[in-house]
Amino acid sequence: MKNFTKTSLSNEPRVELHDTLNLTGAEVSINALPAGAGVPFVHSHKQNEEIYGILEGEGEALIDEERVALKAGDWLRISPKAKRQFFASKQSGIKYICIQVKENSLENYTGTDATIL
């Protein structure tokens, strides 16, 4: 059995990697909205915080009724209970990665979780 899973992405507007990569501790999705478009719903979570990385373009997030401008290179962490919705700007589409993990579940990272061989 291999200790890794690899996939290649197409240009679909939304790709969830949970099943494709057999993820067991996170959900990762790649999302693209064309210029002027928005996610058609507001949502929050029960347990999962979300980390968003803006890969291309610009837009904004509406988080608990506060508008937050977003552009390529920005990263954003949103707590589970926050109500959120994303929009591309009228001039530019937006492409972003969303990483979902259970809030307060990180016990070790980088050097404290790695074993030097």
C-alpha positions as a printed NumPy array, in Angstrom:
array([[  0.   ,   0.   ,   0.   ],
       [  1.311,   3.427,  -0.944],
       [  1.7  ,   6.151,   1.664],
       [  0.481,   8.909,  -0.653],
       [ -2.319,   9.822,  -3.046],
       [ -1.912,  12.114,  -6.066],
       [ -4.522,  13.762,  -8.249],
       [ -4.648,  16.365, -11.01 ],
       [ -7.258,  19.093, -11.134],
       [ -9.381,  20.158, -14.067],
       [-10.774,  23.652, -14.555],
       [-14.07 ,  22.963, -12.824],
       [-15.554,  25.815, -10.761],
       [-15.353,  23.716,  -7.568],
       [-13.295,  20.653,  -6.748],
       [-13.442,  18.934,  -3.34 ],
       [-10.414,  16.813,  -2.533],
       [-11.747,  14.849,   0.46 ],
       [-12.696,  11.734,  -1.511],
       [-10.152,  12.166,  -4.305],
       [ -7.167,  12.227,  -1.918],
       [ -8.716,  10.064,   0.838],
       [ -8.277,  12.878,   3.37 ],
       [ -8.844,  11.908,   7.011],
       [ -8.196,  15.135,   8.931],
       [ -9.222,  17.974,   6.64 ],
       [-11.371,  18.969,   3.693],
       [ -9.74 ,  20.964,   0.908],
       [-11.563,  22.533,  -2.007],
       [-10.462,  24.677,  -4.937],
       [-13.09 ,  27.213,  -5.973],
       [-13.423,  29.644,  -8.888],
       [-16.048,  32.335,  -9.337],
       [-16.298,  34.318, -12.59 ],
       [-16.368,  38.131, -12.516],
       [-19.526,  39.407, -10.819],
       [-20.555,  36.006,  -9.429],
       [-20.992,  34.961,  -5.822],
       [-21.572,  31.852,  -3.757],
       [-25.394,  31.621,  -3.741],
       [-25.72 ,  30.99 ,   0.013],
       [-24.509,  32.139,   3.421],
       [-23.141,  29.397,   5.656],
       [-21.446,  28.653,   8.963],
       [-20.1  ,  25.457,  10.503],
       [-20.673,  23.431,  13.649],
       [-17.032,  22.468,  14.35 ],
       [-14.769,  23.361,  11.432],
       [-12.75 ,  26.522,  11.01 ],
       [-11.935,  27.442,   7.422],
       [ -8.709,  28.802,   6.008],
       [ -9.025,  30.58 ,   2.665],
       [ -6.108,  31.385,   0.376],
       [ -6.763,  33.667,  -2.575],
       [ -4.874,  32.229,  -5.543],
       [ -5.984,  34.582,  -8.346],
       [ -8.154,  37.637,  -8.9  ],
       [-10.068,  39.674,  -6.376],
       [-13.382,  39.877,  -4.611],
       [-14.781,  40.088,  -1.125],
       [-16.112,  38.012,   1.715],
       [-19.129,  38.953,   3.767],
       [-18.361,  37.709,   7.293],
       [-20.925,  38.385,  10.027],
       [-22.171,  41.322,   7.932],
       [-18.66 ,  42.814,   7.573],
       [-17.272,  43.172,   4.049],
       [-13.647,  42.049,   3.724],
       [-11.75 ,  42.883,   0.508],
       [ -9.749,  39.974,  -0.936],
       [ -6.973,  39.813,  -3.549],
       [ -4.42 ,  37.269,  -4.745],
       [ -1.974,  36.479,  -1.943],
       [ -4.445,  37.103,   0.909],
       [ -5.121,  34.415,   3.533],
       [ -8.084,  34.392,   5.863],
       [ -9.108,  32.211,   8.825],
       [-12.796,  32.114,   9.76 ],
       [-14.146,  30.57 ,  12.968],
       [-16.915,  27.966,  12.691],
       [-19.808,  30.112,  13.947],
       [-19.123,  33.082,  11.662],
       [-21.636,  33.508,   8.843],
       [-19.798,  33.781,   5.512],
       [-20.378,  34.307,   1.806],
       [-17.886,  34.968,  -1.027],
       [-18.07 ,  37.145,  -4.14 ],
       [-15.846,  37.844,  -7.15 ],
       [-15.348,  41.493,  -8.094],
       [-17.27 ,  42.828, -11.077],
       [-13.983,  43.299, -12.97 ],
       [-12.22 ,  40.045, -12.117],
       [-12.966,  36.464, -11.269],
       [-11.543,  34.948,  -8.104],
       [ -9.918,  31.571,  -7.475],
       [ -9.319,  30.366,  -3.936],
       [ -8.465,  27.339,  -1.862],
       [-10.518,  26.498,   1.211],
       [ -9.083,  24.247,   3.917],
       [-11.508,  22.987,   6.55 ],
       [-10.271,  21.529,   9.845],
       [-11.802,  20.947,  13.247],
       [-11.235,  24.025,  15.392],
       [ -8.694,  23.56 ,  18.224],
       [ -7.647,  20.112,  16.968],
       [ -4.017,  20.963,  16.083],
       [ -1.76 ,  19.38 ,  18.672],
       [  1.577,  19.301,  16.83 ],
       [  2.898,  20.895,  13.669],
       [  6.062,  21.253,  11.595],
       [  9.05 ,  20.492,  13.855],
       [  7.046,  19.044,  16.746],
       [  5.254,  16.527,  14.506],
       [  8.124,  15.638,  12.18 ],
       [ 10.639,  12.858,  12.691],
       [ 14.049,  13.518,  11.182],
       [ 15.246,  10.3  ,   9.532]])
